[in-house]
Amino acid sequence: MARVESVHSQGEAHGSFQSYTLGFLCSIVLTVIPVAIVLGGWLEGKTKAVVLMTAGVLQLIVQLFFFMHLREEKKPRYNLISLMLGLVILVIIVAGSMWIMLYNMVAS
């Protein structure tokens, strides 16, 4: 039989069963809360938007730390730098799109 080696055998630190379980439970809770708010009609207006966006950001943080092992990365932190560049590009695209849609109403 051929010996199969995975990327995980290169000495990289990965999460334990406990950390994966905790991350999974946090993800479930952060998914159920917005679904309950939307389907139950519990909040309205800006409060609803803020709670949903906060849950989304917390979900992103849980995914990065528990499943993508962002905190366990050794130096140099290429993954963190790539993530930050991606976020900057995302903010520029979203902010630019919003600006164009809101303030460029020439032919109304």
ZAMARGU-4260 file (C-alpha; in steps of 0.2 Angstrom, whole numbers, plus 5000, padded with zeros to 4 digits):
<rodrens>
0) 5000/5000/5000 | 5006/5017/4996 | 5009/5029/5011 | 4998/5044/5011 | 5003/5059/5020
5) 4992/5074/5023 | 4996/5092/5025 | 4992/5090/5044 | 5008/5079/5047 | 5019/5094/5043
10) 5020/5099/5062 | 5006/5112/5061 | 4995/5114/5076 | 4977/5110/5073 | 4961/5111/5084
15) 4956/5098/5096 | 4939/5089/5096 | 4934/5100/5111 | 4938/5116/5101 | 4929/5110/5085
20) 4914/5106/5096 | 4914/5123/5104 | 4916/5131/5087 | 4902/5121/5080 | 4890/5125/5095
25) 4894/5143/5093 | 4890/5143/5075 | 4874/5135/5078 | 4869/5147/5091 | 4874/5162/5080
30) 4864/5155/5066 | 4848/5151/5076 | 4847/5168/5084 | 4845/5178/5067 | 4833/5165/5060
35) 4822/5166/5076 | 4823/5185/5075 | 4818/5186/5057 | 4805/5172/5057 | 4797/5177/5074
40) 4797/5195/5070 | 4804/5200/5087 | 4813/5215/5082 | 4810/5229/5069 | 4820/5243/5060
45) 4838/5247/5065 | 4838/5236/5080 | 4835/5221/5069 | 4848/5226/5057 | 4861/5229/5070
50) 4858/5212/5079 | 4858/5203/5062 | 4875/5211/5057 | 4882/5208/5074 | 4878/5190/5073
55) 4886/5189/5056 | 4902/5197/5062 | 4903/5185/5077 | 4900/5170/5065 | 4914/5176/5054
60) 4926/5177/5070 | 4920/5160/5076 | 4924/5153/5059 | 4941/5161/5058 | 4947/5156/5075
65) 4940/5139/5077 | 4940/5132/5060 | 4953/5141/5050 | 4965/5142/5064 | 4969/5160/5062
70) 4976/5161/5080 | 4987/5146/5079 | 4997/5153/5064 | 5016/5155/5066 | 5025/5170/5060
75) 5025/5177/5047 | 5006/5179/5047 | 5003/5177/5028 | 4985/5171/5031 | 4981/5186/5042
80) 4988/5199/5030 | 4979/5191/5016 | 4963/5192/5026 | 4966/5210/5030 | 4969/5214/5012
85) 4953/5205/5007 | 4943/5215/5020 | 4950/5232/5013 | 4946/5227/4995 | 4928/5222/5001
90) 4925/5238/5011 | 4931/5248/4996 | 4920/5239/4984 | 4905/5240/4995 | 4907/5258/5000
95) 4910/5263/4982 | 4895/5254/4976 | 4884/5262/4990 | 4891/5279/4986 | 4888/5277/4967
100) 4870/5271/4971 | 4866/5285/4983 | 4874/5300/4976 | 4874/5297/4957 | 4856/5300/4952
105) 4858/5310/4936 | 4844/5304/4925 | 4829/5302/4937
</rodrens>
